[in-house]
Amino acid sequence: MAKKPVDAFTNSAFKGNPAAVCSLEEEREEEWLKTVAGEFNMPVTCYLTRMTESETHPDSPNGTLITRFRLRWFSPVTEVQLCGHATLAATHALFTSGLINSNTIEFLTLSGVLTAKKVAEDEKLSDATEFRNGEAHQCFSIELDFPVVPLIDFDSVEFSSISNVLNGASIIDLKKTAADDFLVELPSGKIVADLQPQFDEIEKCAARGVIVTGVAPPGSGFDFYSRFFYPKLGVREDVVCGSAHCALAPHWSKKLGKSDFVAYAASPRGGIVNVHLDEQNKRVLLRGKAVTVMEGSLLVDAFTDSAFKGNPAAVCLLEEEREEEWLQAVAREFNISETCYLTRITESETPPDSPNGTLTPRFHLRWFTPVAEVKLCGHATLAASHALFTSGLINSNTIEFLTLSGVLTAKRVPGDNKLLDTTEFQNGEAHERFSIELDFPAVALTESNSIDISSISIALNGASIIDLKRTTTEDDLVVLLPSGKIVADLQPQFDEIQKCPGRGVIITGVAPPGSGFDFYSRFFCPKLGIPEDPVCGSAHCALAPYWSKKMGKSDLVAYAASPRGGIVKLHLDDQKKRVLLRGKAVTVMEELSSISNVLNGASIIDRKKTAADDFLLVAFWRVELPTGKIVADLQPQFDEIEKCAARGVIVTGVAPPGSGFDFYSRFFYPKLGVREDVVCGSAHCALAPLEQKARQERLRCICGNLSLSIYIIIIHGRYIDYVVSLVQASPRGGIVNVHLDEQNQRVLLRGKAVTVMEGSLLV
């Protein structure tokens, strides 16, 4: 699965409404989709699945085909029936990916078939072209064809209760939409923009959410302002809600006597929506722009060996240092507990204690919550270490990070010799299991005699407090509760925690007997934009000396008792005032974009690794394009290939019709001192089964007279024997006849050779 963060209804990054766009190879179960959306914690995560049997659209000229995708939308807590901004984001991702060859896309959704069209800008270069990464890209808008959402008149007795929810705002008009939202007209757009709603009260409303709107200020260039609050769906404010305009369009059409509007979403991020109401057909056309925010990031869950557990962190590898404002904006966009940034130090010094003077890889590392930079973060350091150890970017079991808390060391610790403990399987491939040990500074505690314990107890829902301390570094409160069970069951009052002294509140208690743990803990830090940090590594730098003194030992096993849970193994070196934190991590998702950049921006349809974990396999299968030609013409970036998380890169594509070949391929592996292996026989041991799976799908598509791009890496019925012909598309070229014996898992390679010189043979 590939994921892109895209900002919709804006032409500027970090504005508009963010959505995570995920491309799936096949349909997934609803629970999995909901879990991933919860992991991303964006207003909406959408999932695209290409339809392999697209039907001819009845209105299409000359019976041409319109590309079709299944599209589903999920908030962090539930699936939604209709979402405009995520549809715009998905469309933008498809149009800019090179995966489709059309200006129109159809989406099959819970709200029926929705159409998206690319609308080119005018011919002026300044308007029609933008520059990203030094390259020109066509500017365009996207027009969505959505259904009108009908409005229902509402009883005026509700005015006062809704007014209270909106901080006493005067209400001009009140309706309910067919989607079960309140639509509230306020006296002016300025009041809409300035509104500070009572979110706790909105959750009690007899509706899904609350849309507020008002006429735009004169001279603003807009017709109306709006905002949409829906905390019941896990999103306090949907910063630019496209689907809300399907109800706003008929409302304002009746008020203003026209059918074309320019609307402004007056949330703090802001966004612009061009709206056309087709009253006869009961359709609304929504037009806007979108921006892909960042490509090439990893999402890693730390202090766990299971995806969607532990503590999530976004790991971003930067080519160069970036300004703090940009780093903070990206972290705000990802909106998870921590986003960390790695920048490699190219001239690493030899650490004085390194054996044989070997070099330890060094990286600058910075950590950001959605609202602030932090000086120390354990789980994001673990996530960054895991990303580096599994990427192939480093050849060491030790990494050093230069941080605001000094030099921190991460070590790879292999599992034991049992296969079940040392090997895990992801996507059908074997990967060595290992833990990561972080060397962090111990955090001293001090007494907190001046703090009113009763106020802390209120914030913790009246829990009894056994002991109360403060950390000396970040000024967090450490609160000892009577038991680990109380820690796990606690429902804190986050509004009250924000009023507590200090940065955040760590609660802890002795673990239940027989649990296998020494103590439980949780960390609440709403002041940092995170109600609860699910597994806070750095909190254990204070908890380790605290519990070591209480229990009289230096080795501890801790359980983070948040709903996600996580395990942290601890060793306190009291003499050096250091804490060793040990845990595991899981990569949830990574981008294809870095591989595309390596291949000069080529569109990637699929990417796999060989079972030996040596080659990165990139397929450019397209039925309507002679993609073998793309393979042959490719000019790769060899310097970038050396940084890839693999030994080498195999590229392959279907051969041109009439060529006499089944597929083309090339193999680049500068890490082994060979920029291009001009005819790599062993690569075909991976290409043969891939081609076997691919060809049946291609033949089926050809028989159906289809000419669209087809995503063909699909598992089919097993073949006992399979024979293909391949041309090696390197500058020297070469022909390989390949036979796959799937039953015996063997590949027969047949070819010819010529003796170039005798005496010393060069073959």
C-alpha positions in Angstrom: 0.0 0.0 0.0 1.2 3.5 -0.9 0.1 6.6 1.0 0.4 10.3 0.1 -0.6 13.2 2.4 -2.4 15.7 0.2 -3.9 19.1 1.1 -7.2 19.8 -0.7 -9.0 23.0 -1.7 -5.8 25.0 -1.6 -2.7 25.6 -3.8 -0.4 26.0 -0.8 1.0 23.2 1.4 -0.2 23.2 5.0 -3.4 25.0 4.0 -6.7 23.6 3.0 -7.9 20.2 4.3 -5.4 17.3 4.6 -6.2 13.8 3.6 -4.2 10.6 3.5 -4.6 8.9 0.1 -3.9 5.2 0.1 -3.7 3.0 -3.0 -4.6 -0.6 -2.4 -3.8 -3.7 -4.5 -7.0 -5.3 -3.4 -10.1 -4.7 -1.2 -9.4 -4.9 2.5 -11.7 -5.6 5.4 -13.5 -2.7 7.0 -11.8 -3.1 10.4 -8.3 -2.9 8.8 -9.3 0.2 6.9 -10.6 1.9 10.1 -7.5 0.9 12.0 -5.2 2.5 9.4 -7.3 5.7 9.4 -7.0 5.8 13.2 -3.2 5.4 12.8 -2.9 8.4 10.4 -5.2 10.5 12.6 -6.1 12.9 9.7 -9.6 14.3 9.1 -10.1 11.6 6.5 -8.1 8.7 5.1 -9.3 7.5 1.7 -8.7 4.2 -0.1 -8.4 3.7 -3.8 -8.8 0.3 -5.5 -8.5 0.1 -9.2 -11.3 -1.6 -11.1 -9.8 -4.0 -13.6 -13.0 -4.3 -15.6 -14.0 -0.8 -16.3 -17.3 -0.3 -18.2 -17.8 2.0 -21.1 -19.4 5.2 -19.8 -22.7 5.7 -21.8 -22.0 9.4 -22.2 -18.3 9.0 -23.2 -17.6 10.2 -26.8 -16.8 7.4 -29.3 -17.3 4.8 -26.5 -14.0 5.7 -24.9 -13.2 4.3 -21.5 -13.2 6.3 -18.3 -10.9 5.1 -15.6 -12.7 3.7 -12.6 -11.7 3.2 -8.9 -13.5 2.1 -5.9 -13.2 4.8 -3.2 -13.9 4.7 0.5 -13.5 7.4 3.1 -12.8 6.9 6.8 -12.5 9.4 9.6 -10.2 8.3 12.6 -13.3 6.6 14.1 -15.7 5.6 11.4 -16.5 5.3 7.7 -18.3 8.2 6.1 -20.8 8.2 3.2 -19.5 11.2 1.3 -16.3 13.3 1.5 -15.4 16.1 -0.9 -11.9 17.0 0.2 -10.6 13.5 0.3 -12.1 12.8 -3.2 -10.3 15.9 -4.5 -7.1 14.7 -2.8 -7.4 11.2 -4.3 -8.0 12.7 -7.8 -5.0 15.0 -7.5 -2.8 12.0 -6.4 -4.0 10.0 -9.5 -3.6 12.8 -12.0 -0.1 13.7 -10.8 1.0 10.0 -10.4 1.1 9.2 -14.1 -1.0 6.1 -13.4 -3.9 7.2 -15.6 -4.1 8.6 -19.2 -7.4 10.4 -18.9 -8.7 13.8 -17.7 -11.8 12.1 -16.2 -12.0 9.6 -13.4 -15.1 7.8 -12.0 -15.3 6.7 -8.4 -17.7 4.0 -7.1 -18.6 5.0 -3.6 -21.3 4.6 -0.9 -22.9 7.7 -2.5 -23.0 6.2 -6.0 -20.8 7.1 -9.0 -18.9 10.3 -8.5 -17.0 12.0 -11.4 -13.8 14.0 -11.2 -12.4 16.1 -14.1 -9.1 17.8 -14.6 -9.7 21.4 -15.6 -6.6 23.1 -17.1 -5.7 26.7 -16.2 -5.5 29.5 -18.7 -2.6 29.7 -21.2 -0.5 32.2 -19.2 2.6 30.4 -18.0 2.5 32.2 -14.7 -1.0 30.8 -14.1 -0.7 27.4 -15.8 2.7 26.3 -14.6 4.1 25.9 -11.1 7.6 24.8 -10.1 8.4 22.0 -7.7 11.9 20.7 -7.0 13.1 22.8 -9.9 10.8 21.2 -12.4 7.7 22.7 -14.2 4.3 21.1 -13.5 1.0 22.0 -15.1 -1.3 23.8 -12.8 -4.9 22.6 -12.9 -8.1 22.5 -10.9 -10.3 19.5 -10.2 -14.1 19.5 -10.6 -16.1 17.1 -8.6 -19.7 16.1 -9.6 -21.6 15.4 -6.3 -25.2 15.0 -5.3 -27.2 17.8 -3.7 -27.8 17.2 0.0 -31.4 18.3 0.7 -32.3 20.6 3.6 -35.1 20.2 6.1 -36.7 23.0 8.0 -36.2 22.7 11.7 -38.1 23.6 14.9 -37.2 27.1 16.1 -37.3 25.8 19.8 -33.8 24.4 19.1 -32.4 27.9 18.4 -31.4 28.6 22.0 -29.6 25.3 22.6 -27.7 25.6 19.4 -26.8 29.2 20.2 -25.3 28.0 23.5 -23.2 25.4 21.7 -21.9 28.3 19.5 -20.9 30.4 22.5 -24.1 32.5 22.4 -24.0 33.4 18.7 -27.2 34.9 17.2 -28.9 32.5 14.7 -30.5 33.8 11.5 -31.6 30.4 10.2 -31.5 26.8 11.2 -32.0 23.7 9.1 -31.1 20.1 9.2 -29.4 18.3 6.2 -30.4 14.9 4.9 -26.9 13.8 6.2 -28.1 14.6 9.7 -26.0 17.8 10.2 -27.3 21.1 11.6 -26.8 24.0 9.1 -26.7 27.2 11.1 -26.7 30.6 9.4 -25.0 33.3 11.5 -25.3 37.1 11.0 -21.9 37.5 9.2 -18.9 35.6 7.8 -16.7 37.4 10.3 -18.7 35.9 13.2 -18.2 32.5 11.5 -14.5 33.0 11.2 -14.1 34.2 14.8 -16.3 31.6 16.4 -15.0 29.5 19.3 -17.4 26.6 19.6 -18.0 24.4 22.7 -16.9 21.1 21.3 -18.1 19.1 24.4 -21.6 20.6 23.8 -21.5 19.9 20.1 -21.0 16.2 20.9 -24.3 16.3 22.8 -26.2 17.8 19.9 -29.0 15.8 18.2 -27.1 15.7 14.9 -23.9 14.3 13.4 -22.2 17.7 13.2 -22.8 21.4 12.9 -22.2 23.5 9.8 -22.0 27.3 10.5 -22.2 29.8 7.6 -22.6 33.5 7.0 -22.5 36.0 4.2 -19.0 37.0 3.2 -17.7 40.5 3.9 -18.2 43.0 1.1 -15.1 43.2 -1.2 -13.7 39.8 0.1 -14.3 38.2 -3.3 -16.4 35.4 -1.7 -20.1 34.8 -1.5 -20.3 33.1 1.9 -18.1 31.7 4.6 -18.5 28.4 6.4 -17.1 26.0 8.9 -18.0 22.4 9.9 -17.6 20.9 13.4 -18.0 17.2 13.9 -16.2 15.8 17.0 -18.4 12.8 17.0 -16.4 11.5 14.0 -13.1 12.1 15.7 -12.4 15.4 14.0 -13.2 18.6 16.0 -13.2 20.7 12.9 -13.2 19.5 9.3 -11.1 22.4 8.1 -12.5 22.5 4.5 -15.5 20.2 4.1 -16.4 19.7 0.5 -19.5 17.7 1.1 -21.0 20.4 3.4 -21.1 22.6 0.3 -23.6 20.1 -1.2 -26.0 21.5 1.4 -24.7 25.0 1.4 -25.2 25.4 -2.4 -29.0 25.1 -2.3 -29.2 27.2 0.9 -27.3 30.1 -0.6 -28.8 29.7 -4.0 -32.2 30.4 -2.5 -30.8 33.3 -0.5 -28.7 35.0 -3.1 -30.7 34.1 -6.2 -27.8 32.6 -8.2 -26.2 29.2 -8.9 -22.5 30.0 -9.0 -20.6 30.8 -5.9 -17.1 31.3 -4.5 -17.0 30.0 -1.0 -14.4 30.4 1.7 -13.9 27.8 4.5 -13.0 30.1 7.4 -11.2 27.6 9.6 -7.7 28.5 10.8 -6.2 26.7 7.8 -8.7 28.1 5.3 -9.7 26.9 1.9 -11.5 28.0 -1.3 -14.3 26.1 -3.0 -15.9 27.1 -6.3 -19.4 25.9 -6.4 -22.0 25.4 -9.2 -25.6 24.3 -8.4 -27.4 22.3 -11.1 -30.8 22.5 -9.6 -32.5 20.6 -12.4 -30.3 17.5 -12.0 -29.9 17.9 -8.2 -26.1 18.0 -8.6 -23.4 20.2 -7.2 -20.1 20.9 -9.0 -17.2 21.6 -6.6 -14.0 22.9 -8.0 -10.7 23.3 -6.2 -6.9 22.7 -6.2 -4.7 20.4 -4.1 -1.1 20.0 -3.2 0.9 16.9 -2.4 2.7 17.8 0.9 5.5 15.2 1.2 6.6 12.0 -0.3 9.1 9.5 1.0 8.1 9.3 4.6 7.8 6.2 6.8 5.1 5.5 9.5 6.6 3.3 12.2 5.0 1.9 15.4 7.5 1.9 18.3 7.7 -0.3 21.4 5.6 -3.1 19.8 6.0 -6.0 17.3 2.5 -5.5 15.9 1.3 -2.9 13.5 -1.3 -0.4 15.0 0.0 -1.0 18.5 2.7 0.9 20.4 3.4 4.5 19.6 3.3 5.8 16.0 5.9 8.1 14.6 6.4 9.6 11.2 10.1 9.2 10.2 11.3 11.7 7.5 14.7 11.4 6.0 15.9 14.8 4.7 18.7 15.6 2.2 19.5 18.8 4.1 18.5 20.7 7.1 15.2 22.6 6.9 13.9 25.7 8.7 12.0 25.1 12.0 8.8 26.5 10.7 8.6 24.0 7.8 9.4 21.1 10.2 6.7 22.1 12.5 4.2 22.5 9.7 4.9 19.0 8.4 4.5 17.6 11.9 1.2 19.4 12.3 0.1 17.9 9.0 0.9 14.4 10.1 -0.9 15.0 13.3 0.5 12.0 15.2 2.3 11.9 18.5 5.7 12.6 17.0 7.3 13.4 13.7 11.1 13.1 13.5 13.6 14.3 11.0 16.8 12.6 10.1 19.7 14.4 8.3 22.8 12.3 7.6 26.1 13.8 8.8 28.4 13.2 5.8 31.7 13.6 7.7 31.2 11.5 10.7 34.0 11.5 13.2 35.4 8.2 14.5 34.0 7.7 18.1 36.9 7.2 20.5 35.7 3.9 21.7 34.9 2.4 18.3 36.6 -1.0 17.8 39.4 -0.9 15.1 38.6 2.8 14.5 35.4 1.9 12.5 33.0 4.7 11.8 29.6 4.9 13.4 26.9 6.3 11.2 25.7 9.7 12.5 22.5 11.6 11.9 21.0 14.9 13.1 17.7 14.0 14.7 14.9 16.4 15.7 11.5 15.6 17.2 8.2 17.5 16.8 4.8 17.1 18.2 1.9 18.7 16.2 2.5 21.9 18.2 6.1 22.1 19.4 9.6 20.7 19.2 10.7 18.5 22.1 14.2 18.0 23.5 13.9 14.2 24.0 11.7 11.5 22.5 12.2 7.8 23.0 9.6 6.2 20.7 10.5 8.4 17.7 14.2 7.6 18.2 13.3 3.9 18.3 11.2 4.4 15.1 14.0 6.3 13.3 16.5 3.6 14.3 14.2 0.9 13.0 13.7 2.7 9.7 17.5 3.1 9.2 18.4 -0.5 10.3 15.7 -2.0 7.9 16.4 0.5 5.0 19.8 -0.8 3.9 21.1 2.8 4.2 23.6 1.9 6.9 26.1 -1.0 7.3 26.4 -0.9 11.1 24.6 -2.2 14.2 25.1 1.1 15.9 23.8 4.6 15.1 24.6 7.9 16.8 22.1 10.7 16.8 23.0 14.4 17.5 20.0 15.9 19.3 19.0 18.7 21.6 19.8 16.2 24.4 23.3 15.5 23.2 24.6 12.4 21.5 22.2 9.4 21.8 23.2 5.9 20.7 21.0 3.2 19.2 22.1 -0.4 18.9 20.6 -3.3 17.0 20.2 -6.3 19.3 19.5 -9.6 17.4 16.9 -12.1 18.7 18.0 -15.5 20.0 18.8 -18.4 17.8 15.3 -19.9 17.6 13.8 -19.4 14.2 10.4 -18.4 15.6 12.0 -15.7 17.6 14.4 -14.3 15.0 12.3 -14.4 11.9 9.1 -12.7 11.0 7.2 -12.7 7.7 5.9 -9.5 6.1 4.2 -9.6 2.7 5.3 -13.2 2.3 9.0 -12.4 2.9 11.3 -13.3 5.7 12.9 -10.6 7.8 15.2 -11.0 10.8 13.6 -9.9 14.1 15.6 -7.7 16.4 15.2 -5.2 19.2 16.7 -1.8 19.5 18.5 -0.5 22.6 18.6 3.3 23.2 21.2 4.9 25.5 19.4 7.9 27.0 20.2 10.3 29.9 18.5 9.5 33.3 16.1 12.2 34.4 16.3 13.2 38.0 13.1 13.8 40.1 12.5 16.5 42.7 9.9 17.0 45.4 6.7 18.9 44.6 5.6 20.3 47.9 4.2 23.5 46.4 1.7 21.7 44.2 -2.0 21.3 45.3 -2.5 17.5 45.2 -6.3 17.8 45.2 -6.2 19.6 41.8 -4.1 16.8 40.4 -6.5 14.3 41.8 -9.5 16.1 40.2 -7.6 16.0 36.8 -7.2 12.2 37.3 -10.9 11.7 38.0 -10.6 11.6 41.8 -7.8 9.0 41.9 -6.0 8.6 45.2 -2.4 9.9 44.9 0.3 7.9 46.8 3.3 10.1 45.8 3.9 13.2 43.6 7.2 14.3 42.1 8.4 16.6 39.3 11.1 15.9 36.6 14.0 18.3 36.6 14.3 18.6 32.8 10.8 19.1 31.2 8.9 19.8 34.4 6.5 16.8 34.1 4.6 15.6 37.1 5.2 12.0 38.1 2.1 10.7 40.0 2.2 7.3 41.8 -1.3 5.7 42.0 -2.3 2.7 44.2 -2.0 0.1 41.4 -1.2 -0.6 37.8 -4.9 -1.5 37.2 -6.0 1.9 38.3 -3.4 3.4 35.9 -4.8 1.3 33.0 -8.5 2.0 33.8 -8.0 5.8 34.4 -10.2 8.2 32.3 -8.4 11.6 32.8 -10.0 15.0 32.5 -7.8 16.5 29.7 -9.2 20.0 30.2 -8.1 19.9 33.8 -4.7 18.4 32.9 -4.1 21.4 30.8 -4.5 23.6 33.9 -2.0 21.5 35.9 1.5 22.9 36.5 4.3 21.6 34.3 4.3 20.2 30.8 2.5 16.9 31.3 1.4 14.3 33.8 3.0 10.8 34.0 1.0 8.4 36.1 2.4 5.1 37.3 1.6 2.1 39.5 3.0 -1.3 40.5 2.1 -4.0 37.9 -0.4 -6.7 38.9 1.3 -9.9 40.3 1.9 -12.4 37.5 1.7 -9.9 34.7 5.3 -10.2 33.9 5.9 -6.5 34.3 7.3 -4.4 37.2 5.2 -1.3 36.7 2.6 0.3 34.5 2.6 3.9 33.3 0.8 6.4 31.0 1.7 10.0 29.9 -0.8 12.7 29.3 0.4 15.9 27.5 -2.4 17.8 25.9 -0.3 21.0 26.1 1.9 19.4 23.4 -1.1 18.7 21.2 -1.4 15.1 22.2 -4.0 14.1 24.8 -2.0 10.9 25.5 1.4 9.8 24.3 0.6 6.1 23.9 4.1 4.8 24.8 6.4 7.5 26.0 10.1 6.4 26.0 11.5 9.5 27.5 9.1 9.3 30.5 10.9 6.1 31.4 14.2 8.0 31.9 12.5 9.4 35.0 10.5 6.2 35.9 13.6 4.0 35.8 15.4 5.7 38.7 12.1 6.1 40.6 11.2 2.4 40.4 14.8 1.2 40.8 14.9 2.9 44.2 11.5 1.5 45.2 12.2 -2.1 44.0 15.9 -2.2 44.7 16.9 -3.4 41.2 18.3 -1.9 38.0 16.6 -4.0 35.4 12.9 -3.5 34.9 10.2 -4.4 32.4 7.5 -1.7 32.0 4.1 -1.7 30.4 2.6 1.4 28.9 -1.0 0.9 29.8 -2.6 3.2 27.1 -5.3 1.7 24.9 -2.6 0.9 22.3 -0.2 -0.5 24.8 3.6 -1.0 24.6 6.5 -2.8 26.3 9.7 -1.1 27.4 12.7 -3.0 28.8 14.9 -0.8 31.1 18.4 -0.9 32.6 19.5 1.9 34.9 23.2 2.6 35.0 23.0 4.7 38.3 26.8 5.4 38.2 26.7 7.0 34.7 23.2 8.4 35.1 22.1 6.6 31.9 19.0 4.6 31.1 19.0 1.9 28.4 15.6 1.5 26.8 15.0 -1.6 24.7 12.0 -2.3 22.4 10.8 -3.4 19.0 9.2 -1.5 16.1 7.2 -2.2 13.0 7.1 -0.2 9.8 3.4 0.3 8.9 3.8 2.0 5.6 6.4 3.6 3.3 6.3 5.6 0.1 7.2 4.6 -3.5 8.2 8.1 -4.3 11.9 7.8 -3.4 12.2 4.8 -5.8 10.5 6.9 -8.5 13.0 9.7 -8.0 15.8 7.2 -8.4 14.3 6.2 -11.7 14.1 9.8 -13.0 10.4 10.3 -12.0 9.1 7.1 -13.7 5.7 6.0 -12.6 5.8 2.9 -10.5 2.9 0.4 -10.8 4.3 -2.1 -8.3 7.3 -2.7 -6.1 8.5 -5.9 -4.5 11.6 -7.3 -3.0 13.0 -10.7 -3.8 12.8 -13.4 -1.1 16.6 -13.0 -0.7 16.0 -9.3 0.2 18.5 -8.3 -2.4 16.7 -6.8 -5.3 14.1 -4.1 -5.5 11.7 -5.1 -8.3 9.9 -2.3 -10.1 7.2 -3.1 -12.6 5.9 -0.7 -15.3 3.2 -3.0 -16.7 0.7 -1.1 -18.9 -1.3 -2.7 -21.6 -1.8 0.4 -23.8 1.9 1.6 -23.6 5.0 -0.1 -25.0 6.5 0.0 -21.5 9.4 -2.1 -22.5 10.5 1.1 -24.3 10.3 3.0 -21.0 12.6 0.4 -19.5 15.0 0.6 -22.5 15.1 4.4 -22.5 15.4 4.8 -18.7 18.3 7.0 -17.4 18.6 6.1 -13.7 20.2 8.1 -11.0 23.0 5.8 -9.9 24.1 7.9 -6.9 20.5 7.6 -5.6 20.3 3.9 -6.3 23.3 3.4 -4.0 21.1 4.8 -1.2 18.2 2.4 -1.9 17.2 -0.1 0.7 18.3 -3.0 -1.4 21.3 -4.5 -3.1 20.1 -3.4 -6.5 17.1 -2.4 -8.6 15.5 -4.5 -11.3 13.1 -2.6 -13.6 10.8 -4.5 -16.0 7.9 -3.8 -18.3 5.8 -5.6 -20.9 7.4 -5.9 -24.3 6.0 -3.9 -27.3 3.5 -5.8 -29.4 5.1 -7.6 -32.3 8.5 -7.6 -30.7 8.5 -11.3 -30.2 9.3 -10.9 -26.5 7.1 -11.1 -23.4 8.9 -8.5 -21.3 11.9 -6.3 -21.0 14.2 -5.8 -18.0 17.3 -4.1 -16.7 19.3 -4.5 -13.5 21.2 -1.7 -11.8 23.5 -2.5 -8.8 26.2 0.1 -8.3 26.7 -1.1 -4.7 28.5 -4.1 -6.1 30.8 -2.0 -8.3 28.7 -2.5 -11.5 26.4 0.3 -12.5 24.4 -2.0 -14.8 24.5 -5.7 -15.1 23.8 -5.7 -18.8 22.2 -9.2 -19.0 21.5 -10.5 -15.5 20.6 -14.2 -15.5 19.8 -14.5 -11.8 17.4 -11.6 -11.9 15.2 -13.8 -14.1 14.7 -16.2 -11.3 12.6 -13.5 -9.7 11.1 -12.2 -13.0 9.9 -15.6 -14.1 7.2 -16.0 -11.4 6.3 -12.4 -11.6 5.7 -12.7 -15.4 3.7 -15.9 -14.9 1.3 -14.1 -12.6 1.1 -11.1 -14.8 0.6 -12.7 -18.2 -2.7 -14.3 -17.5 -4.2 -11.0 -16.4 -2.8 -9.2 -19.5 -4.3 -11.9 -21.8 -7.6 -11.6 -20.1 -7.6 -7.8 -20.6 -6.5 -8.1 -24.2 -9.4 -10.5 -25.0 -11.7 -7.9 -23.4 -10.5 -5.3 -25.9 -9.3 -3.1 -23.1 -6.8 -0.4 -23.7 -6.5 1.2 -20.3 -3.7 0.9 -17.8 -4.1 -2.3 -15.8 -2.5 -3.1 -12.4 -1.6 -6.7 -13.0 0.2 -8.1 -10.1 -2.6 -10.5 -9.1 -2.4 -14.0 -7.7 -3.9 -16.5 -10.2 -4.3 -20.3 -10.4 -1.0 -22.1 -10.3 0.8 -23.1 -13.5 3.0 -26.2 -13.5 5.1 -25.1 -16.4 5.5 -21.7 -18.0 7.8 -20.4 -20.7 8.5 -16.8 -21.6 11.0 -14.9 -23.8 12.7 -11.8 -22.5 14.9 -9.2 -24.0 17.5 -7.5 -21.8 17.0 -3.8 -22.6 20.4 -2.6 -21.6 22.6 -0.7 -24.1 24.4 -4.0 -25.0 21.1 -6.1 -25.0 20.7 -9.8 -24.7 18.0 -12.5 -25.0 17.0 -15.0 -22.3 14.6 -17.8 -22.8 13.0 -18.7 -19.5 11.1 -21.7 -18.3 9.4 -21.7 -14.9 8.9 -25.1 -13.2 6.6 -23.9 -10.4 6.0 -27.3 -8.9 9.8 -27.8 -8.2 10.5 -24.1 -7.7 13.1 -24.0 -10.4 13.9 -21.7 -13.3 15.6 -22.8 -16.5 17.5 -20.1 -18.4 18.5 -20.7 -22.0 20.8 -18.5 -24.0 23.8 -18.4 -26.3 27.3 -17.2 -25.8 30.3 -16.2 -28.0 34.0 -16.6 -27.2 35.6 -13.3 -27.7 39.2 -14.2 -27.2 41.2 -17.4 -26.6 44.1 -17.9 -24.3 42.6 -15.8 -21.6 38.9 -16.3 -22.2 36.5 -13.4 -22.1 33.0 -14.7 -22.5 
